[in-house]
Amino acid sequence: MRGSYRVMGKTVVVYFDGRIKFVDYGMDRPETVAKWLISDLSRAKPRKQRTW
């Protein structure tokens, strides 16, 4: 899995493939939220391949 994260206050900042995403983690552990977000980003189709 490519990507990294850091915790700033109540926010998890995720860096993945040149993208930066952030989310508040609330009641869940920040490590868990970071893993969820990185796995979601790794499965997402690139913008060019999306058919909306």
Secondary structure, 3 states (H helix, E strand, C coil): CCCEEEEECCEEEEEECCEEEEEECCCCCHHHHHHHHHHHHHHCCCHHHCCC
